[in-house]
């Protein structure tokens, strides 16, 4: 493989992996903020208002860092992947432009209104601002997913005389089956991240005996939403996404499952190590016939192995794909176990006093980030060796006139800059969590006294 291609792939993989640490939390927190704001209006309880404002500040910090790290990725389409941009720009530019014009401006405008307009516009407009922030963040995610789904399963296009792809059906692009289920699965993962972060923060407050009232509130909402989202992530969204892979990318399915030979009544492997050179799995622990049933709804159905496909169509890093997929599925299963147990304990009024469970909830918050990252690695490595599945191979899409040295230089620069950003992000988030919702009350009280003094 060309060394410049390797560097360009590493460069984009690094920037997009780092970037997605932030949007997954903003998209996950957005509906939770709407829930708190709705409860505040319904019950007339100021605690829910304070909770909404507290999480809006966490949202705003994440949104800021998401913008900072997202903009360079737009430029990389032209700097590192110019041939891909030239080939597919007639299709994907439509979705990317709509993401920027409609969703990004909607989200950012109403975020400002939510953060600074509550006293001026009142509670109902403040609720509307929260809802529009939620709508903007989720519409933004939809258009990004539409772009990626076209690369996974291209529809609604034609090849022009110059050999480039052009959009001939906007509605086919927008309502691509792959986009629908990938979007629902992706947003479910974001909600899991947001609800785990909320539940973990609540557990921290209860364990440290600081602002316990809000800790219990965050725990209650967080574990309930996390349990529901984790179950939906398994079925139907994960199930339907797997069916699309089975029908449209069977070689990807075989690599994800480490299935080298075609089998009838194929098993699902729970644990095992793929040996690509010898085309076998080492030390497998499996569930007999489960893969055939999950993919074809029949216990004895035939599932194609990698041996059925030419070697140049295999994903180019099968171990990475295999482990990423199993990490995602394994963590997803653990999420269900943790949060269903937490909901049962909440229902039995034992959660807040079970310190061992609170420690589990608090320490589990990084795992949704790992699961979401592993899920995206599964999707993108699984599409290889294609940039646009079946149409354009990855080696045909990079900027061949940008040398490996130039790519490596900028990659190292991004790594240094993002290290500084990481330190700043941790300081800002830790500061907000340390202050907690009660700090907002004290701050508002001080502002009120200042306003009265000025009026006098």
N, C-alpha and C positions, 0 to 999 in steps of 0.2 A: 504494500500500500504506500502511495506517495506520502512522504514525510509532511509536506504542506497540508495535505488532506487530513492527516492525523491531528496536526496542530489546530486546524480550523474546527474540527469536530470537538476536540477537547475544549477549545475556547468557547464555543457555543454551549457545550454541555455544562461548563462551569458557570457561565453567566446566567443561563436559564434556570439551573438548579438552585443557585443562590437567590435569584429573583423570586422564585416561586415560594420561598419561605414566607414571604410577606403577603401576597394576595390570598393565599389559602386561609390565613387568619382573618383578613378583612372580610372576605366573602363568607366565612363561617360566623363571624361576630355580627354581621349586618342583620340577619333575621333575629338573632337573640336580642339585639338592641331594640328592634321593633316589638318584640315580646314584652320587654320591660316597659317600654313606653306605652303599650296598649294596656298593660296591667295598671300602670299609674293612672291612666284616664278612667279605666273601668272601676277601680277600687278607691280612687282618690287618695292613694297612699304615697307620700313623698319619698319613701324609701326606694320605690321602683324608679322614680325620676332620678334619684341620686345614682342608682345602679346604672341606668341608661347613660347618664353623663360620664360616669367613671369609665365605662367600656367604650364610649365614644372617643375618649382621649387615647385609649390604647389603640382603637381603630385608626385614629388620625396619625399616630406615630407610624403604624404599619403602612398606612396609605402613602405617607411621605417617602418612606424607604422603598416601597414598591415602585413609585414613580421614578425615583433616582436610579434604581437598578434596572427598570424596564426600558427606559429610553435608549440605552446603548444597544439593546437587542434589536431595535428597529434599524439602527445603522448597520448592524452586522449582516443584515440581508444584502446590503449593497457592497459592504467592504469585504466580507468573507465568503459570501454565497451569491455573487453577482450573476452567475450563469443560471442558478436556480430562480433568482428573482426575475431575470429576463424571460425564462421559460414559463413561469407560473403566475407572473404578476397580473396578467389579464384576468385571473380568477381570484386569487387570494387578496389582491389589493382592495377589492370591494368590501370584503368582510373586515379587513384591518382598518380601512378608513371609517367604516361604520362604528367599529369599536371605539375609535378615537373621538369622532365627532359627536356621536349620540351618547354613548355610555360613559366615557371618561368625563366629559364636561358636565353631564347630568350628575354623576357621582360627586365630583369635586365641588360643584356649585352648591348643592344641597348639603354637603358636609359642612361647608362654611356657615350656612344658615342654621344647621343643627347645633354647631358648636357655639355660635355667638348670637343667635336670634331668638332664644327662648323668651326672655323678658319682653322683648320688643313686640313679638308677634303672637305670643300666647301659646297655650298647650296644644291646641288642635293643629295649628300650623307647625309647631315643633314635632308633633307626631307625623305629620305629612312629610316633613323634612327627613325624618328617620326612615320612613317608608321609601322615599325617593333615593336615598343613599343605598338602601338595600336593593332597590330595582336597578339602579345604575351599576352597582358592583356585579350583580348577577347577569345583567345584559352584557356588560363588558366581558365577563367570562364566557358567555354564549358565543359571541363573535370570535373569540380566540379559539374556542373549541371547534367552531364551524371551519376555521382555517385548517386546524390540525386534522379534522375528520376528512377533509378533502384530500389531504396528503395520504391518509390511511385508506380511503375508499373514494377515489375520484368519481364525481358525477356532475352532470350539468355543464359539460365543457365540449369544445371542439378544437381540433388541431388546425391552426391557420396555415396558410401557404408557406410562411417562414418557419414553420415547425414549432411555434409556441402555442401554448394552451390559452384559449379564450373562453370566457363565460358565455353560454348560450341559454341558460335557464337559471335565473336568480333563485327561483323558488326551489329548484332541485338542490341547489347548493345549501339553501337555508334549512330545508327539511330532509336532508340526508339522514337516513336511518342511523348511520354510524354516529352522526353528530348528536342526535337525540339521546341515545343511551350513554354515549361517552360523556355528554354534558351532565346528565343526571348522576352518573357515577362519580364524576369529578366534583360536582357541587356537594354530593353526600360526603365525600372525603373532606371537603373544606368545613362543612358543618361539624364533622367529628373533631377536626382540629380546634375549631372555635369553642365547642362545648367542653372538650377535655381541658382546654386552657382555663375556661371559666370555672369548671369543677375543681381543678387543681388549685386555683387561686383561692376559692372558697375553703378548700381543705387546709391550705396554709393559714388562713385567718383563724379557723377554728382550732387548729393544732397550736398555734402561737398565742391563742386567746387575745387576739387583737381584732377589734371590729367583728366580733363573732356573729352579730345579727346579720351583717352583710355576707359573712362567710357562709352561713346557713342558707341564705337566699341564693347565692351563687351555686352552692352545691345542689340545691333542689332543682333549679332550672337546668344546670349543666348536666347532671347525671340522667335526667329524664330525656332531654334532647339527644344526648350522646347514645343512650340505649336505643332510641327509635332510629336514629341515623345509622348506627352500626348494623342493625337488623336489615334496614332497607338497602344497605351497601352490599349485603350478601344476596338478598333477593328483594326486588326483581332486578336491580340495576346491574349487579355483578354477573348474575346469571345471563341476562340479555347481552351484555357486552361480550361474555364468553361465547355465546351462540354466534354473534357476528364474526368473531375471530375464527370460529370453526368453519363457517360457511364461506368466508372471503379470504382468509389467510391461514389455510390449513398447515402450511409449513411452519408458521409462527406458533400455532397450537402445539405441534409436535415438539418444537424446541423448548417451549415453556414447560412442557410436561416431561422433558427428557425422554421422549418416545422415539427411539431410533428405528425400530422395526414395526411394520404395520401389524396391528393386532385386532382380533375380534374379541369382544369382552375385555377391552383394555382397562387396566387398573389406574387409579390415581396414586401417585407417589407422594407420601407425606414427608419422608426424609430420604435423601440419597445424594450422591455426588456424581455429576455427569462426567464420563470419560469419553470425550469426543474422538480421540485418536482410535480407541477400540470400539466406539459406538455402543456403549453400554452404561448402565448406572451402577455405581458401587454402593454396597450396603443399603439397598432400598428397603423401606418400610412402606407398604402400600395397602390400599383398600381394593379388593378384587372387583372388577367390572364397573367400578364407580365412574370412571372417565367416559366410558361408552354411554352410560345412562345420562350423565349430565350434559354431554354434547349432542347426543342423538335421541335421547329419551327411550333408549332400548338397551337392555343389559348386554345383549350379544352383538351390538352394532360394531361395525368395523371402523377403526380410527387409523388414519394414515400416519405412518411413521416417516421420519426424515429420509429413509431409504427410497421413498417414492418420488423424491424431488431431486433435480440436478443440484450438484454441490454448490454451484454459483448462485443458487437461489436461497441457500440456507442463511439465516441470520449470522452475521460475521463474528458474534461473540456469544456463543450458546451458553457457556457457564454464567456469564453476567446476566443474561436473560432469564435463565432457569432460577438462579438464586434470588433475583429481584422479584420475580413472580411469587416464589414461595415465601419470601419475607413479607410481601404485601398480604397474601392470603393468611399466613400464620398470625400476623399482627391483627388483621381484621377479626379473626376468630377470638383472639385474646381480648379485643375491645368488647365484643359481645359478652364474654364471660364476666369481665370486670364490671361493666355498666349494668347488666341485668342483675348481678348480685347486689350492686349499690342501690338500684331502684327497689329491690325487694327489702333491703335493710331500711331504706327510707320509708317505705310503706309500713314496715313494722316498727317505725320510730326508734331504730337502733343505730342508724348511720352516724349521727353526730357524736355519739359516745364511743363508737368503735374506732379507736385510734389506729389500730393496725390497718383497717380499711381506708381510713383517711390518708395514711401514709402511701398506700398503694395508689389511690386516686391522684395524690399530689405528685408522686414520682413518675406517673405514667404519661404526663403531658408531652414529653418529647416524642413518644412513639407514633402518634399520628403524622408528625412531620416525616419520620422515616418511612412510614407506610405510603404516604402520598408521593414521596420522592421515588420509592421503589416502584410504585404503580406507573409513574411517568416513564421511568427507565424501561419498564416492561413494554409499554406502548411504543416508545421510540426505537429502542434496540430491536424490538420484535418486528418493526417495519423494515429494517435493513435486509438486504442491501439497497433498498429503494428510498429515495427522497419523496417521490410521489409514486405510490405503490403501483407497480406494473408499467409505469410510464417513464420515469427518470431515475436512474441509479445515482446513488450518493456521489460516486466518483466523477459523475458528469456535471455536478451542480456547484462545485466550489470555485472560488476565484483563483484560477491557476496562476495569474500574474502577481498574486500576493505571496511572497516567499514564506517558507517555514520560519525563517529568522524573524521576519516582521511580525508574523502571527504570534510567535513565542514571546517577543518583546512586549507586545500589547497584553498578552495573557498574564505575564508576570506583573505588569502594571495594574491590571484589574484586580489581581489577587492582593496586591498591597493596599490598593484603595478600599477594597471590600473588607479587608481586615480592620482598617480604621473605622469603617462604617459599622462593623459588627460590634466593636467596643462601644461606640457611641449609642447604638441601639440598645445594648444591654443596660447601659447606664440610665437611659431615658425610661425604659420599661421598669427597671428595678425601682427607680425613683417614684413612678406612678403607683406601683404596687405597694411600695412602702408607705406612701401617703394614704392610699385607700379612699373609699367614697366619703368618709368623714371629713377628709381634708377639704373637699369641695364645699361642705357646709360651713366650715370655719372660714374659708376664703370668701364665700358669698356674704357671710356675716360682716367680715372686715370691709368688703366693698360697700355693704349697706351703710355702715357707720361713716365711711368716707363720703358717701353721697349725701348723707344727712348733714355732715359738717360743712360740705361745700354749699348746700342749700341754705344753711344758716348764715 
